[in-house]
């Protein structure tokens, strides 16, 4: 692993790293922010999953997260949203498929299956790397994300409830099986057999998961993608049917951007701090 650069911020350190990933078979870049409390011993850790087209840098520069994270003594790990530069056919053709759009699944269709394995990368390889490199407490591990990344965060928590103690999302894609973004990604990465798609859909997973802790979602009411792509009411009903407590906060006037995320980031970090307490 190579540290590319680092910046001191809110008395902690943002470190940008590159390593050769066995999960994706390619170099991967990620960032980790270490709060000042990490100098005294292991701290809780949150994994942030970004949305379509993003890298770690969108969150680091725009989310206004490091001040509140320093207050609570929480580290944040920010992976990329896909492998990059592989030269696969169609890899860079669309903003919502291929580079920057890995959809946090393990692909099963050629040629994506050899490299687009973001589920294994984020849930297994990356924690094994960063939690052995820095003083991060894997027993106090949470996950959150935005849009495509919110989809990933919810799915990962529901599929691996023993691995995460908290989960939240901003404007997540909660019903990918039935919306255009999800249908395009799933057909490309997982194939035409839609029976395989349900394993990556939070609204379908919730009823079969052992997850029983609160989930938080914040959604802007002026989000251009709300009705067609996001559909939080579907997940709300699925949680209700499953008896899982969902805190769904809907906000008038807010859109899908990082202005929305930055507005409510401190609330999410305080919420995770409470959930992650031993």
N, C-alpha and C positions, 0 to 999 in steps of 0.2 A: 504494500500500500504506500502511496506517495501523497504527502501533503503538498498541494499546489500553492495555496496561499492561506493566510489567516489574518483576522481582523479582531482587535479588541473592541468590545461593544458592551455597554452596561456592566463593566467590570468582569465580563466573561469573555470567552473566545469563540469566534466563528471560524471553524476550520473547514476548508474545501479540499477534498481528497479524491484520488483516482486509484482504482485497483482493477485487477483482472478477475472477472467474475466467473466462477465455475457454473453458476446457474444459467447465465445468459451466453456464456462462451464468448465474451467480449469485454473490452474495458468499460467500466461504469464509473460515473462521477457522482459524488454525493457531498452533502455538507452536514456538519454536526455543530450545534451550539452548546457550549458547556457553561453553565452558570458559575458565578464565583464560589458558590457553596461546594462545587465539585473538588476544589482544592483541599477540602477537609475530609472527603470520603464519598462513597457512592450516593448518587442522587436519582430520583425518579426520572423516567425518560418517556417522552412522547415521540411517536413516529408520525410525521406529516406527509400525506400523499397529495400531490398537486393535481390540477386538472389538465385538460387537453392543451397541448402546445407548450406546457410549462417545463421548467427545470427547477432545481433547488433555489435558483436565484430570485424567482418571482416572489416566493414566500419570504426569503431573507430580506429583500429590499422593500417589500410593500405591506407585509402583514402586521407590522407594529407589534411583534410578538416578544421581542427579547427583553424589553423592560418588565412586563408582567411576569415573564418566565424567570427573570432574575429575582423578582419579589418572592416567588414561590419556590425557588431553587429547583427548577425543572429543566432538564436538558431536552433538546429537540433535534431529531435526526431527520434529514430531508433528502430522500433518494430522488433520482431522476424518474421520469415518467415512462421511459422505455430504453432499450438498447439503441445505439445510434451508429450510423456510418457503416452498416453491414453490406450495403450494395444489393439488398433484396429487391426483386421487382415490385414496384409500387410502394416502396418504403417511404418515399418522400412525396407521394403524389397528392395526398389529402391531409388536411389538418386534423381529421378525426379518425385516422387509421394509419398505422405505421409509426414513424418517428414522432415522439411526443404524445403517443396515443396507445400505449400498451394495454390499457384497460385493466391492469392489475390481475390478469388471468395467467394461467399456464397454457399456452397455445398447444393445440393438438394437430393442426393442419400444416402440411408442408407449404412453404419453407419456413414458416414462423415458429414451428415447434422446437427447432433447434436453439432458438435464441430468445424468443419472447416468452420468458418464464418469470414474469414479475412477481407472481405469487410466491414461488419458491425463493426468489431473491429477497423479497421484503420480509417475509415471515421467518425465514431460516438463515440464509447466508449473511445478510446484512447485520441482523442482531448478533449473530455469532462473532462477526468481525468487530463491530463498534463496542459491544459490551465487554469484550476482552481487552480492547485497546485503551478505553477510558473508564473512569469510575462511574458507571451507569448501573443502576439497580434493576436487573431484569425481573425481579419480583414486584416491582412497581412500574410496570410498563403499560402505556396506553397508546391509542392510535386515533388520529383524526385527519380530515381531509376536506377537499372542496370539489364539488361537481363530480367528474370522473374519479377523483381521489376520495370524495366522500363515499361513492359507491365502493371503492376498494376498502376503505376503512371499515365500513359496516360489514361487508362480506368477510373480511379477515377476522373480525371479532366474533362473528357468528360461526365461522368455520373452525376457529381456534379459540374457544372461550377460556381455555386454561392458560393461554399465552398472554392475553390482554385483560387488564383490570378495568379499563375505561375506554369508551368510544364516543366520539361526537363528529358532527359533519356540518359543513356549510353548503347549502343548496345541492345536496347529493342527488345523483341518478339512482333512485331507489327501486326502479321497476324496469331495468334494462331490457328484459325479454320483450317488452311491449312498446318500446320507444325507438325512434330512428337511430339515435347514437348507439344504443346497445345492440340493436339488430344488425347494424353494419359491422360493428366490431366482433360480435359473437359469431356471425356467419363466416367472417374472414379468419378468425383465430381458432374457432371451435368446430366449424363445419356446418352443414345444412341440417343436421339432426338436432332439432330444437329440444329434445329431451335432455341433452347434455348442458343446455344453457341454464337450467334452473339452479344448478350448483353454484352459479355466480350471480344470483339475483337475490338481494337482501329481502325483498318482500316474500319470496318463496322459501328462503332459508329460515326465516325467523320462527316458523312453526315447528321446525324439526331440530332447532338448536337448543342446547342446554343453557344458553345465555339468559340470565335472569336479573341482571343489574340494569340500572337506568341507562337510557340512551338519550343524547341531546342532539337536536337538529335545529339550526337557524335557517330561515328561508325568507328572502326578500319578496314582497308582493309585487314589485315592479320588475321582476326578473323576466327578461324576454323569453327564457326557455321554460318557464314555470309549467305551462299547460301541456306542451308537446313532449318535453324531454324529462322533466323532473317528477311531477306528480306525487308530492309528499303525502297526499291524502291516501294513496294506495298503501304506503308503508304504515301510516297511522292506523289504518284499519287492520293490517296484518299484525301489528304489535298488540292492538286491543284484543284481537281474536286469540293471540298466543299468550296473553296475560303478561306481556313484557312492558315495563313502564317506559313510555316515550315522552320526553319533554320537547314538544314541537313549538318553537317560537317563530311566529310569522310577523314580519316587520313592514309596515306601510312605507312605500316610497323607495325602498332599497332594491338595487339591481343585482347582477351576477358578478360584479367586479370585486377587486381587492379593496375598494373603498368600503364596500359592505363588510368584507372579512375583517378589515382593520378596526371597524367600528365595534365589533362584538368579540374580537380576539381576547381581550382581557377577561371577558365573562367566561369564555371557554377555558382559558387557562386556570382561572379560579375554580371552575367546576371540576376540571380534571384533578387539581390539587386535592380537592375534597375526596374524590373517588379513589385516588391513589394512596390515601393514608393507610398505614398498616392496620 
